[in-house]
Amino acid sequence: MDENRSTALDRMLQAAELEFSEKGFNGASMKALSTRANVSQSLLHYHFASKVKLYEAVIRNRSRLINDDRIERLEIIDLSQDNALHAVIKALFLPALGPLGGGRAYARIFADLIAGHERDKALVHECYDPTAQRFVDAISKALGGTSRTVAAQIYQFSLGVLASVISRDGRAERLGGEHAVPMEDSVLLEQLARFVVGGAHAIARPNTC
């Protein structure tokens, strides 16, 4: 792809991600999106045809960046080790919390995707389910062969935990009082993983808790 064309497409996708984040799908318009991307509306329509297609392109682009990193991290985990589940959850969370995750802008879009709006179901199935299946398998193996039903529940609950912190809105610090300070990313990731692992064991092995 021509470098100038690639740069223009990246700019359009980044602008659209911000616009959809701030105004939601219904509030965003192609006119506002073209203004934000500093391109003509006709060029935006040429590349993406419609607001729906542009929204889908935003999700496909960001999910590919996140999921490629997730799979790369997952593939190097030894699932027979005692700390395997902890490593799996960190592999799931880190790409979304890091630079590839799109920050606060994509966090709002991600929260809408998790909410399961009818418009997004097919997109989630296409963009996230294949990677999700890999993580469900890994969770099952890391827990000694627990059922896929339980592993899928743990995976879905994990996404809820991720969604609660991905926007970095400072609520936890606000609730913690005047002396609470934001956690460093590495500390936050570790705390999240420990929280999810504890819950996962409680679900998978309820009689041992």
NORHUQUI-V584367 format. One record per backbone hydrogen bond with DSSP energy under -0.5 kcal/mol. NH is the residue of the N-H (numbers start at 1). CO is the residue of the C=O. E is the energy in kcal/mol with one decimal. If there is no record, write none. Layout:
BEGIN
nh=NH co=CO e=E
nh=NH co=CO e=E
END
This chain:
BEGIN
nh=6 co=2 e=-2.8
nh=7 co=3 e=-2.5
nh=8 co=4 e=-2.1
nh=9 co=5 e=-2.4
nh=10 co=6 e=-2.4
nh=11 co=7 e=-2.2
nh=12 co=8 e=-2.2
nh=13 co=9 e=-2.5
nh=14 co=10 e=-2.6
nh=15 co=11 e=-2.4
nh=16 co=12 e=-2.4
nh=17 co=13 e=-2.4
nh=18 co=14 e=-1.9
nh=19 co=15 e=-2.4
nh=20 co=16 e=-3.0
nh=21 co=17 e=-1.7
nh=22 co=18 e=-2.4
nh=23 co=19 e=-2.6
nh=24 co=20 e=-1.7
nh=27 co=23 e=-0.9
nh=28 co=24 e=-1.5
nh=33 co=29 e=-2.6
nh=34 co=30 e=-2.4
nh=35 co=31 e=-2.0
nh=36 co=32 e=-2.4
nh=37 co=33 e=-2.0
nh=38 co=34 e=-0.7
nh=38 co=35 e=-0.6
nh=39 co=34 e=-2.3
nh=44 co=40 e=-1.8
nh=45 co=41 e=-2.3
nh=46 co=42 e=-2.0
nh=47 co=43 e=-2.0
nh=48 co=44 e=-2.3
nh=49 co=45 e=-2.1
nh=50 co=48 e=-2.8
nh=54 co=50 e=-2.0
nh=55 co=51 e=-2.6
nh=56 co=52 e=-2.5
nh=57 co=53 e=-1.9
nh=58 co=54 e=-2.1
nh=59 co=55 e=-2.1
nh=60 co=56 e=-2.7
nh=61 co=57 e=-2.5
nh=62 co=58 e=-2.4
nh=63 co=59 e=-2.6
nh=64 co=60 e=-1.8
nh=65 co=61 e=-1.7
nh=66 co=62 e=-2.3
nh=67 co=63 e=-3.2
nh=68 co=64 e=-2.3
nh=69 co=65 e=-1.3
nh=70 co=66 e=-2.2
nh=71 co=67 e=-2.6
nh=72 co=68 e=-1.9
nh=73 co=69 e=-2.1
nh=74 co=70 e=-2.7
nh=75 co=71 e=-2.4
nh=76 co=73 e=-0.8
nh=77 co=74 e=-1.7
nh=79 co=77 e=-1.0
nh=81 co=78 e=-1.7
nh=84 co=81 e=-1.6
nh=87 co=83 e=-1.9
nh=88 co=84 e=-2.5
nh=89 co=85 e=-2.5
nh=90 co=86 e=-1.9
nh=91 co=87 e=-2.2
nh=92 co=88 e=-1.7
nh=93 co=89 e=-2.3
nh=94 co=90 e=-2.9
nh=95 co=91 e=-0.6
nh=96 co=93 e=-0.5
nh=97 co=93 e=-1.9
nh=98 co=94 e=-1.9
nh=101 co=98 e=-1.8
nh=102 co=99 e=-1.0
nh=103 co=98 e=-0.5
nh=105 co=102 e=-0.7
nh=106 co=102 e=-1.3
nh=107 co=103 e=-1.6
nh=108 co=104 e=-1.5
nh=109 co=105 e=-1.1
nh=110 co=106 e=-3.3
nh=111 co=107 e=-2.1
nh=112 co=108 e=-1.5
nh=113 co=109 e=-2.0
nh=114 co=110 e=-2.3
nh=115 co=111 e=-1.6
nh=116 co=112 e=-0.7
nh=116 co=113 e=-1.0
nh=117 co=112 e=-0.9
nh=120 co=117 e=-1.4
nh=121 co=117 e=-0.9
nh=121 co=118 e=-0.7
nh=124 co=120 e=-2.8
nh=125 co=121 e=-2.3
nh=126 co=122 e=-2.1
nh=127 co=123 e=-3.0
nh=128 co=124 e=-2.5
nh=129 co=124 e=-1.6
nh=132 co=128 e=-2.6
nh=133 co=129 e=-2.7
nh=134 co=130 e=-1.2
nh=135 co=131 e=-1.9
nh=136 co=132 e=-2.6
nh=137 co=133 e=-2.2
nh=138 co=134 e=-2.0
nh=139 co=135 e=-2.7
nh=140 co=136 e=-2.4
nh=141 co=137 e=-2.3
nh=142 co=138 e=-2.8
nh=143 co=139 e=-1.5
nh=144 co=141 e=-1.8
nh=145 co=140 e=-2.6
nh=146 co=140 e=-1.3
nh=151 co=147 e=-2.6
nh=152 co=148 e=-2.8
nh=153 co=149 e=-1.7
nh=154 co=150 e=-2.4
nh=155 co=151 e=-2.3
nh=156 co=152 e=-2.5
nh=157 co=153 e=-2.8
nh=158 co=154 e=-2.2
nh=159 co=155 e=-1.6
nh=160 co=156 e=-1.4
nh=161 co=157 e=-1.8
nh=162 co=158 e=-2.5
nh=163 co=159 e=-2.8
nh=164 co=160 e=-1.2
nh=165 co=161 e=-0.6
nh=165 co=162 e=-1.3
nh=166 co=162 e=-1.7
nh=168 co=165 e=-1.7
nh=174 co=170 e=-2.2
nh=175 co=171 e=-2.8
nh=176 co=172 e=-1.5
nh=177 co=173 e=-0.6
nh=177 co=174 e=-0.8
nh=180 co=177 e=-1.6
nh=188 co=184 e=-2.8
nh=189 co=185 e=-2.7
nh=190 co=186 e=-1.8
nh=191 co=187 e=-2.5
nh=192 co=188 e=-2.6
nh=193 co=189 e=-2.4
nh=194 co=190 e=-2.3
nh=195 co=191 e=-2.2
nh=196 co=192 e=-2.6
nh=197 co=193 e=-2.6
nh=198 co=194 e=-2.1
nh=199 co=195 e=-2.0
nh=200 co=196 e=-2.8
nh=201 co=197 e=-2.4
nh=202 co=198 e=-1.6
nh=203 co=199 e=-1.8
nh=204 co=200 e=-2.9
nh=205 co=201 e=-2.5
nh=206 co=203 e=-0.6
nh=208 co=205 e=-1.9
nh=209 co=206 e=-1.0
END
